[in-house]
Amino acid sequence: MNTRLFQATCLVLTIMLICPSLTFAQELQTVQLLEPQTDGGRPLMQVLKDRSSSREFSNEKLPMQVLSDMLWAAFGVNRPESGKRTAPSANNRQEMDIYVATADGLYLYDAKAHMLMPVLPEDIRAKTGTQQFVQEAPVNLIYVSDFSKMGNAEENKKFFNSAANTGFISQNVYLYCASEGLATVVRGLIDKPDLEKTMKLRPDQKVILAQSIGYPKK
Ligand SMILES: Cc1cc2nc3c(=O)[nH]c(=O)nc-3n(C[C@H](O)[C@H](O)[C@H](O)COP(=O)(O)O)c2cc1C
């Protein structure tokens, strides 16, 4: 090892020893979501009247209660005794996973624990779609199907069921957003191979759709 390289290595090791918080600042923490507030929301018929897609987002972050309620509405556990969810799934396979891309990093929604599990300590929002606004929305959900949970069905059947199941989840998010005055749009315009690579998904995990969520731009 030459002298310069040796000195640089010593400097890095010293910084790591003196300031471990700097070294691990990039680490993403598990987030315990708040219990969903199931007594809120506007009447269903009014919410249906307001449901729409919007593509202009303020960069204001979602409060923790709003994020927690939105994810529970999307595909949370609503019957703990059976583990069943707020959206149906073919044969109750529950193969859809919701990844949550924020400025802080990428998380996986664990519905049973109602927690966000860290996946990547990077802001990958710009990679979740080919439209400009996706990097401005504070939250982009990525709906990923885990084909390994779908038995021996043919691949086109797996895609069909995953797409149908994603539609129910996405509509739950639309209705929650309409109730709360949030802007949202479900999206298929995604460079899927690039996103799957960025997210480090396994070959049997497939990106189906994404959905941007945030407060409307003022
Ligand atoms: C499967 C699917 C894929 C979509 N993909 C996109 C998309 O990539 N980008 C986008 O801006 N909107 C996308 N949309 C939203 C539609 O453009 C939108 O629902 C449609 O224009 C009707 O508007 P509304 O939702 O306000 O009724 C998609 C909708 C669906 C159901």
The ligand as a Gaussian input file, in Angstrom:
#p B3LYP/6-31G(d) Opt

LIG

0 1
 C      -53.926000       0.734000     -15.610000
 C      -53.805000       2.247000     -15.636000
 C      -52.599000       2.818000     -15.998000
 C      -52.450000       4.214000     -15.997000
 N      -51.231000       4.747000     -16.288000
 C      -51.058000       6.086000     -16.210000
 C      -49.762000       6.655000     -16.385000
 O      -48.768000       5.972000     -16.605000
 N      -49.639000       7.992000     -16.266000
 C      -50.697000       8.806000     -16.001000
 O      -50.485000      10.032000     -15.914000
 N      -51.936000       8.306000     -15.798000
 C      -52.137000       6.967000     -15.886000
 N      -53.374000       6.415000     -15.625000
 C      -54.474000       7.295000     -15.220000
 C      -55.473000       7.494000     -16.361000
 O      -54.884000       8.299000     -17.365000
 C      -56.737000       8.152000     -15.797000
 O      -57.360000       7.270000     -14.901000
 C      -57.694000       8.521000     -16.912000
 O      -57.189000       9.586000     -17.683000
 C      -59.068000       8.915000     -16.392000
 O      -58.936000      10.006000     -15.472000
 P      -59.539000       9.904000     -13.992000
 O      -58.746000       8.879000     -13.247000
 O      -59.370000      11.289000     -13.430000
 O      -60.973000       9.496000     -14.129000
 C      -53.550000       5.038000     -15.657000
 C      -54.762000       4.434000     -15.292000
 C      -54.891000       3.064000     -15.264000
 C      -56.207000       2.445000     -14.833000

